[in-house]
Structure formats: C-alpha cells, structure tokens
C-alpha cells in the first residue's frame, strides 16, 4: 500500500507540473486530476500508518 501511495504522489506531482504547460480547459482538468492523485497518495500513507499502529497493538 505504501508503494501505491508513493507512486500516486509522484504521478500527481508530475501531472501538476505538466498541467501548467497545457492551455485552457485541458490544463485545468489535468491539474484537478493531479491534485486528486496527490490527495489519494497522502491518504494512503496516513491509512498505512494507522493500520500499522492498529496491527501492532
């Protein structure tokens, strides 16, 4: 799960950088998608930490 989270964060960061080079609605759509990937990656990392705490107790 941690690998998926890291990949989502990397893809989101790259997508956010590339969306600045796009014009019009496509750039906005790419930015929204990349922010979604970033938030999903951060969420997966937080869930992974919480699950490790629950499993160890």
ROSE-4610 file (N, C-alpha, C; in Angstrom, 1 decimal, always signed):
// ROSE-4610
residu = [X/X/X/X/X/X/X/X/X/X/X/X/X/X/X/X/X/X/X/X/X/X/X/X/X/X/X/X/X/X/X/X/X/X/X/X/X/X/X/X/X/X/X/X/X/X/X/X/X/X/X/X/X/X/X/X/X/X/X/X/X/X/X/X/X/X/X/X/X/X/X/X/X/X/X/X/X/X/X/X/X/X/X/X/X/X/X/X/X/X/X/X/X/X/X/X/X/X/X/X/X/X/X/X/X/X/X/X/X/X/X/X/X/X/X/X/X/X/X/X/X/X/X/X/X/X/X/X/X/X/X/X/X/X/X/X/X/X/X/X/X/X/X/X/X/X/X/X/X/X/X/X/X/X/X/X/X/X/X/X/X/X/X/X/X/X/X/X/X/X/X]
num = [1/1/1/2/2/2/3/3/3/4/4/4/5/5/5/6/6/6/7/7/7/8/8/8/9/9/9/10/10/10/11/11/11/12/12/12/13/13/13/14/14/14/15/15/15/16/16/16/17/17/17/18/18/18/19/19/19/20/20/20/21/21/21/22/22/22/23/23/23/24/24/24/25/25/25/26/26/26/27/27/27/28/28/28/29/29/29/30/30/30/31/31/31/32/32/32/33/33/33/34/34/34/35/35/35/36/36/36/37/37/37/38/38/38/39/39/39/40/40/40/41/41/41/42/42/42/43/43/43/44/44/44/45/45/45/46/46/46/47/47/47/48/48/48/49/49/49/50/50/50/51/51/51/52/52/52/53/53/53/54/54/54/55/55/55/56/56/56/57/57/57]
x = [+0.8/+0.0/+0.9/+2.0/+2.9/+3.5/+3.8/+4.3/+3.3/+2.0/+1.0/+0.9/+1.0/+0.9/+2.0/+3.2/+4.4/+4.2/+3.8/+3.5/+2.5/+1.4/+0.4/+0.9/+1.7/+2.3/+3.2/+4.1/+5.0/+4.2/+3.2/+2.4/+1.6/+1.1/+0.4/+1.3/+2.5/+3.4/+3.8/+4.1/+4.5/+3.3/+2.1/+0.9/+0.6/+0.9/+0.7/+1.7/+2.9/+3.9/+3.5/+3.1/+2.8/+1.5/+0.6/-0.7/-0.4/+0.7/+1.0/+1.3/+1.8/+2.1/+1.0/-0.2/-1.3/-2.2/-3.0/-3.8/-5.3/-6.0/-7.4/-7.9/-9.1/-9.8/-9.0/-8.1/-7.4/-6.4/-5.8/-4.8/-5.5/-6.7/-7.5/-7.9/-8.3/-8.7/-7.5/-6.3/-5.1/-4.7/-4.8/-4.5/-5.4/-6.7/-7.7/-7.3/-7.0/-6.7/-5.4/-4.4/-3.2/-3.3/-4.1/-4.4/-5.1/-6.0/-6.7/-5.8/-4.8/-3.8/-2.9/-2.5/-1.8/-2.5/-3.8/-4.6/-4.8/-5.0/-5.1/-3.8/-2.7/-1.4/-1.2/-1.5/-1.4/-2.3/-3.5/-4.5/-4.0/-3.5/-3.0/-1.8/-1.0/+0.1/-0.4/-1.4/-2.0/-2.7/-3.4/-4.1/-3.1/-2.0/-0.9/-0.3/-0.1/+0.4/-0.5/-1.8/-2.8/-3.0/-3.0/-3.1/-1.9/-0.7/+0.4/+0.3/-0.2/-0.5/-1.5/-2.6/-3.6/-3.2/-2.4/-1.9/-0.9/-0.1/+0.9/+0.4/-0.8/-1.5/-2.3]
y = [-1.2/+0.0/+1.3/+1.2/+2.3/+2.6/+1.5/+1.7/+2.5/+2.1/+2.7/+4.2/+4.5/+5.9/+6.7/+6.2/+6.9/+7.1/+6.1/+6.3/+7.3/+7.3/+8.3/+9.8/+9.9/+11.2/+11.7/+10.7/+11.1/+11.5/+10.6/+10.9/+12.2/+12.5/+13.7/+15.0/+14.9/+16.0/+16.2/+15.2/+15.3/+15.9/+15.4/+15.9/+17.3/+17.8/+19.2/+20.1/+19.6/+20.4/+20.4/+19.3/+19.3/+20.0/+20.1/+20.9/+22.3/+22.9/+24.3/+24.6/+23.6/+23.8/+23.6/+23.2/+23.0/+24.2/+24.3/+25.5/+25.2/+26.2/+26.1/+25.1/+24.5/+23.5/+22.3/+21.9/+20.7/+20.8/+22.0/+22.3/+22.2/+22.8/+22.8/+21.3/+20.6/+19.2/+18.4/+18.6/+17.9/+18.3/+19.5/+20.0/+19.4/+19.3/+18.7/+17.2/+16.5/+15.1/+14.9/+15.7/+15.5/+15.9/+16.9/+17.2/+16.0/+15.4/+14.2/+13.0/+12.8/+11.8/+12.1/+13.4/+13.8/+13.5/+13.9/+13.7/+12.2/+11.4/+10.0/+9.4/+9.8/+9.3/+9.6/+10.9/+11.3/+10.5/+10.3/+9.5/+8.0/+7.4/+6.1/+6.0/+7.0/+7.0/+7.1/+8.0/+8.1/+6.9/+6.2/+5.0/+3.9/+3.8/+2.8/+3.0/+4.2/+4.5/+4.0/+4.4/+4.0/+2.5/+1.8/+0.3/-0.3/+0.2/-0.4/-0.2/+0.9/+1.1/+0.2/-0.1/-1.0/-2.4/-2.8/-4.2/-4.5/-3.5/-3.7/-3.8/-3.2/-3.2/-4.4]
z = [+0.0/+0.0/+0.0/+0.7/+0.7/-0.7/-1.5/-2.8/-3.7/-3.6/-4.3/-3.9/-2.7/-2.2/-2.8/-2.8/-3.3/-4.8/-5.5/-6.9/-7.2/-6.5/-6.7/-6.4/-5.4/-5.1/-6.2/-6.7/-7.8/-9.1/-9.4/-10.6/-10.5/-9.3/-9.0/-9.2/-8.6/-8.7/-10.2/-10.9/-12.3/-13.1/-12.9/-13.5/-13.3/-12.0/-11.7/-12.4/-12.5/-13.3/-14.8/-15.3/-16.8/-17.1/-16.1/-16.3/-16.5/-16.0/-16.2/-17.6/-18.4/-19.8/-20.7/-20.2/-21.1/-21.1/-22.2/-22.4/-22.1/-21.6/-21.4/-20.5/-20.9/-20.1/-19.8/-20.7/-20.6/-19.4/-19.3/-18.2/-16.9/-16.8/-15.6/-15.2/-16.2/-15.9/-15.5/-16.1/-15.7/-14.2/-13.9/-12.6/-11.5/-11.8/-10.9/-10.7/-11.8/-11.7/-10.9/-11.1/-10.4/-8.9/-8.6/-7.2/-6.5/-7.3/-6.8/-6.5/-7.4/-7.2/-6.0/-5.8/-4.6/-3.3/-3.3/-2.1/-1.8/-2.8/-2.6/-2.1/-2.6/-2.1/-0.7/-0.3/+1.1/+2.0/+1.5/+2.3/+2.5/+1.4/+1.5/+2.6/+2.6/+3.6/+5.0/+5.2/+6.5/+7.0/+6.1/+6.4/+6.7/+5.9/+6.2/+7.6/+8.0/+9.3/+10.4/+10.2/+11.2/+11.3/+10.1/+10.2/+10.9/+10.7/+11.4/+12.9/+13.3/+14.7/+15.3/+14.5/+15.0/+15.0/+14.0/+13.9/+15.1/+15.4/+16.4/+17.8/+18.0/+19.4/+19.5]
